[in-house]
Amino acid sequence: MKNKIYFLFFLFNFSLLYADTKSEFYNNRGKFIQEYIDELKEDRKKDPLINGSVVESLSGSFFVKMGKFSQDDIDQQALELCEEKGGEQCKVRFQSLMINPNYNRFASFQILKNIFKYAAVETKASYVREFENIIFLNLDQDISTEPFNCTRSTMDLDFIFDIIQSQISIYPVSFLNKSGLKFIVACDNISVGGTGNPEGAAPGHFDQSFGVFFLSIGKINTQIQNNSANIIKHIFHHEFYHIIDSTLKKIELDYEWKNLNKNSYREGHKANPQAPIKTDGQGFVSDYAMNNEFEDKAELFAYLITKNKDMRKVMAQDKIIFNKVKLMIQRMKSLSNDINGSFWSKIY
């Protein structure tokens, strides 16, 4: 059989990793993968020995090979195609009809050299501590990859890192190990084009996370001085869910979640971690949650963890929020059976 070759190439640069959700972009990716799956299934009806491989580059482009070769050989052919077309950091994402269990875009840290890497970025950072297999780092060199910038950390970290660690300790180790969270990285200040200077950020690779939570110590210190220390908890759990969400969803848009709404999302709402939970019965816990399904989930999760008692009252009055919480808990439990009644009773 003739070896089939095709690829989906996106002319996007690294900045798209931090841009607003682009529905057309994600729809094209999902459509491309579905067409690949459908074609491979049809070909296997004629010859069950046919394998396929989908390789993804750092830019988000997909490169595909199909043919009557071993899985290892077809993977190698797809990787070579990606590199031939100029793809950076090519990785096998799908092996025939299954997601490659070894695929990841996680960041890394070389402790002996104090080198922190994620995506195309390599910078200096210092080891501070480790808790439940999550490494805390102090950024020693600015990260500048427009529109995401993170300045090196010069401030005291212990108090803020202690709060973050206390929040991590809420979760079962079995859940943490599968959540995707790998690093907590301290910066003095963070800037993200189009969204200003947030207290925290968890940039991702399109639909997968690098497993990094960047924390703006300067912005958080300002909140602490204004007696708003609890904002750290909200910010952490909000960004943590972005990481969890990418672990759960992988490639597709979340139509299951969006279909729970009676009102459409509308971009343009600014984040306000100190805002009380909305009680208007419209299915959104905050104005910021109304931007898109990703912020909707992250906001709901942050309130569910930090204001669980209040959330239970809202759930009793708002059927949409009740159904969203139900779906979220089901998904979390798919990562660990320890997300059970005992877990939720602890944070009540």
Secondary structure in CASP SS format (residue, H / E / C, confidence):
PFRMAT SS
TARGET T0000
AUTHOR 0000-0000-0000
METHOD secondary structure of the structure
MODEL  1
M C 1.00
K C 1.00
N C 1.00
K E 1.00
I E 1.00
Y E 1.00
F E 1.00
L E 1.00
F C 1.00
F C 1.00
L C 1.00
F C 1.00
N C 1.00
F H 1.00
S H 1.00
L H 1.00
L H 1.00
Y H 1.00
A C 1.00
D C 1.00
T C 1.00
K C 1.00
S H 1.00
E H 1.00
F H 1.00
Y H 1.00
N H 1.00
N H 1.00
R H 1.00
G H 1.00
K H 1.00
F H 1.00
I H 1.00
Q H 1.00
E H 1.00
Y H 1.00
I H 1.00
D H 1.00
E H 1.00
L H 1.00
K H 1.00
E H 1.00
D H 1.00
R H 1.00
K H 1.00
K H 1.00
D C 1.00
P C 1.00
L C 1.00
I C 1.00
N E 1.00
G E 1.00
S E 1.00
V E 1.00
V E 1.00
E E 1.00
S C 1.00
L C 1.00
S C 1.00
G C 1.00
S C 1.00
F E 1.00
F E 1.00
V E 1.00
K E 1.00
M E 1.00
G E 1.00
K C 1.00
F C 1.00
S C 1.00
Q H 1.00
D H 1.00
D H 1.00
I H 1.00
D H 1.00
Q H 1.00
Q H 1.00
A H 1.00
L H 1.00
E H 1.00
L H 1.00
C H 1.00
E H 1.00
E H 1.00
K C 1.00
G C 1.00
G C 1.00
E C 1.00
Q C 1.00
C C 1.00
K E 1.00
V E 1.00
R E 1.00
F E 1.00
Q E 1.00
S C 1.00
L C 1.00
M E 1.00
I E 1.00
N C 1.00
P C 1.00
N C 1.00
Y C 1.00
N C 1.00
R C 1.00
F C 1.00
A C 1.00
S E 1.00
F E 1.00
Q E 1.00
I C 1.00
L C 1.00
K C 1.00
N C 1.00
I E 1.00
F E 1.00
K E 1.00
Y E 1.00
A C 1.00
A C 1.00
V E 1.00
E E 1.00
T E 1.00
K E 1.00
A E 1.00
S E 1.00
Y E 1.00
V E 1.00
R E 1.00
E E 1.00
F E 1.00
E C 1.00
N C 1.00
I E 1.00
I E 1.00
F E 1.00
L E 1.00
N E 1.00
L E 1.00
D C 1.00
Q C 1.00
D C 1.00
I E 1.00
S E 1.00
T E 1.00
E C 1.00
P C 1.00
F E 1.00
N E 1.00
C E 1.00
T C 1.00
R C 1.00
S C 1.00
T C 1.00
M C 1.00
D C 1.00
L C 1.00
D H 1.00
F H 1.00
I H 1.00
F H 1.00
D H 1.00
I H 1.00
I H 1.00
Q H 1.00
S H 1.00
Q H 1.00
I H 1.00
S C 1.00
I C 1.00
Y C 1.00
P C 1.00
V H 1.00
S H 1.00
F H 1.00
L H 1.00
N H 1.00
K H 1.00
S H 1.00
G C 1.00
L C 1.00
K C 1.00
F E 1.00
I E 1.00
V E 1.00
A E 1.00
C E 1.00
D C 1.00
N C 1.00
I E 1.00
S E 1.00
V E 1.00
G C 1.00
G C 1.00
T C 1.00
G E 1.00
N C 1.00
P C 1.00
E C 1.00
G E 1.00
A E 1.00
A C 1.00
P C 1.00
G E 1.00
H E 1.00
F C 1.00
D C 1.00
Q E 1.00
S E 1.00
F C 1.00
G C 1.00
V E 1.00
F E 1.00
F E 1.00
L E 1.00
S E 1.00
I H 1.00
G H 1.00
K H 1.00
I H 1.00
N H 1.00
T H 1.00
Q H 1.00
I H 1.00
Q H 1.00
N C 1.00
N C 1.00
S C 1.00
A C 1.00
N C 1.00
I H 1.00
I H 1.00
K H 1.00
H H 1.00
I H 1.00
F H 1.00
H H 1.00
H H 1.00
E H 1.00
F H 1.00
Y H 1.00
H H 1.00
I H 1.00
I H 1.00
D H 1.00
S H 1.00
T H 1.00
L H 1.00
K H 1.00
K C 1.00
I C 1.00
E C 1.00
L C 1.00
D C 1.00
Y H 1.00
E H 1.00
W H 1.00
K H 1.00
N C 1.00
L C 1.00
N C 1.00
K C 1.00
N C 1.00
S C 1.00
Y C 1.00
R C 1.00
E C 1.00
G C 1.00
H C 1.00
K C 1.00
A C 1.00
N C 1.00
P C 1.00
Q C 1.00
A C 1.00
P C 1.00
I C 1.00
K C 1.00
T C 1.00
D C 1.00
G C 1.00
Q C 1.00
G C 1.00
F C 1.00
V C 1.00
S C 1.00
D C 1.00
Y H 1.00
A H 1.00
M H 1.00
N C 1.00
N C 1.00
E H 1.00
F H 1.00
E H 1.00
D H 1.00
K H 1.00
A H 1.00
E H 1.00
L H 1.00
F H 1.00
A H 1.00
Y H 1.00
L H 1.00
I H 1.00
T H 1.00
K C 1.00
N H 1.00
K H 1.00
D H 1.00
M H 1.00
R H 1.00
K H 1.00
V H 1.00
M H 1.00
A H 1.00
Q H 1.00
D C 1.00
K H 1.00
I H 1.00
I H 1.00
F H 1.00
N H 1.00
K H 1.00
V H 1.00
K H 1.00
L H 1.00
M H 1.00
I H 1.00
Q H 1.00
R H 1.00
M H 1.00
K H 1.00
S H 1.00
L H 1.00
S C 1.00
N C 1.00
D C 1.00
I C 1.00
N C 1.00
G H 1.00
S H 1.00
F H 1.00
W H 1.00
S H 1.00
K H 1.00
I C 1.00
Y C 1.00
END
